[in-house]
Amino acid sequence: MSTRLNPLLESRAVRIGLTLVAAIILLLFLFAPLVVVFGEALSKGLGAYLDALTEPDTLSSIWLTLVVAAICVPVNLVFGICAAWCVAKFDFRGKSLLTTIIDLPFSVSPVIAGLIYVLVFGLQGWLGPWLRDHGIHIIFALPGIVLATLFITFPFVARELIPLMEEQGTEAEEAAVSLGANGWQVFRRVTLPNVKWGLLYGVLLCNARAMGEFGAVSVVSGHIRGRTTTMPLQVEILYNEYNMVAAFAVASLLAMLALVTLAVKTFFEWRYAKELAA
Amino acid sequence: MFAAALIVLVPISALFLRSAGLTWDQFIAAAFSPRVMASYRLSFGGALIAAVFNVIAGLIVAWVLVRYDFPFRKLVDALVDLPFALPTAVAGVALTALYAPKGVLGKALLSIGIKAAFTPLGVVLAMIFIGLPFVVRTVQPVLQDLEDEHEEAAVSLGADRWQVFTYVILPSILPALVTGFALAFARALGEYGSVIFIAGNMPGVSEIAPLMIVTKLEQYDYAGASAIATVMLVAAFAMLLVINSAQKWHQTRLAGR
């Protein structure tokens, strides 16, 4: 018999048992919902699926989602880089306050994030009467949706960058400065290339969340059909109308976005590991 | 971190209360009415059950992913993050379709007398879905970095596999497990999108606390919504505290090794 007993490995029965348990957990809780989305979307055939997706309200929800992401992702990219740069490369008073504020959207319920904006900008809120008098619409309009999404997606880029930047220290930057580089050159040629993959990953996560946020957007959107419904809200509306094919058709687009996000993420990790090895 | 959390979260709560202009008695009446109390019980209880389940399930999944080899391991590993990437509303409708009485798994459960969707059990199932990757992803790297030597030493001293696990491996991964538990619990507590579809939202039975905030808002009861949000914020703040101390403990563990 060639099988030597490895004392650091469980018996074969335990190994198979644990693998099976893990497989069942993942099947039931992760993969089954994913399969259901596509199954339900295509349950009446491809024609019905495409009809559901080209419905005007649905098209405008797709458009709104793209607009919101197109505003939020660049803004949070800049915010995230600045915040991470400050936290990782400098010491200053109130640094821990800044990191807490960065983390806050992760620990606050999305519903509460939406509520904060309603309390400030809503009709009964602090700025509500002033905004009404000047004809500015924030709550139940695009600006409110953008603000809520900005709040929710704020941590993603910074959270990815801070550990990477901290790990790399400041030696490379100091060397660049001693060779006569100015601040912008140091940032562009030394800091940024070092955190490239983390940055791309952060942007990816930020985008996925910006397009998929439901709770916070739901509170500030007002659910005006064809005008302030993003794709996740459109899923809810169609679902509550028992229009299952249409609801799951929109859901399937969002599920594809999630799958692409995971695929690109895996690719980034692979490239990053390759660069580290080189 | 602790002081900073205090500086940030207390003003937010104050802002809530002031903007709502509630007296203390009104606050108690809004935040602790019987219907709202039932929603806290479901949110906190459900999040607790889901997080405990996720600690066990997440440890098994992380263990299998790190230590064993099987077909499609890389693919499975990548898909563990699905609840992070999948929009919560999509997860919500998918879980409901799956566990509803007519759904594939719902039918199977119903045949053994268990009603999953539109009951508190459904709420817990959705909370397990969104919390699972938090435990896997905090435990996995620690498990990966464990060195064989400690286990070898234990074996050479006559320990069997179970003793090695409970006396050598478990103490090393305990801080990561606690962190994962707290993260999964906090997420489940505030979760809205993936829970409201499967919950069925029956007053006093399957309403979660975030839904109560939305319900009050829809009735233009801003004060009531703010009061409940304040209670939730204090809970989130307490969780932040647990997460931070677990991480500190984790770091001193690593430094002490």
Interface residues (C-beta under 8 A of the other chain):
Chain A: P7 L8 L9 E10 S11 V14 R15 L18 T19 V21 A22 I25 L26 L28 F29 L30 F31 A32 P33 L34 V36 V37 E40 G94 S96 L97 T99 T100 I101 D103 L104 S107 V108 S109 P110 V111 I112 L115 I116 V118 L119 G122 Q124 G125 W126 L205 A208 M211 G212 E213 F214 G215 S218 V219 M231 P232 L233 V235 E236 Y239 M244 A247 F248 A251 L254 A255 L257 A258 L259 T261 L262 A263 K265 T266
Chain B: M1 A3 A4 A5 I7 V8 L9 I12 L15 F16 S19 A20 A57 I60 V61 W63 V64 L65 R67 Y68 F70 K74 V76 A78 L79 V80 D81 L82 P83 F84 A85 L86 P87 T88 A89 V90 A91 G92 V93 A94 L95 A97 L98 G103 V104 L105 L125 I128 F129 L132 D148 E151 E152 V155 R161 V164 A186 L189 G190 E191 Y192 G193 F197 P210 I213 V214 L217 Y220 Y222 A225 S226 A229 M232 L233 A236 F237 M239 L240 I243
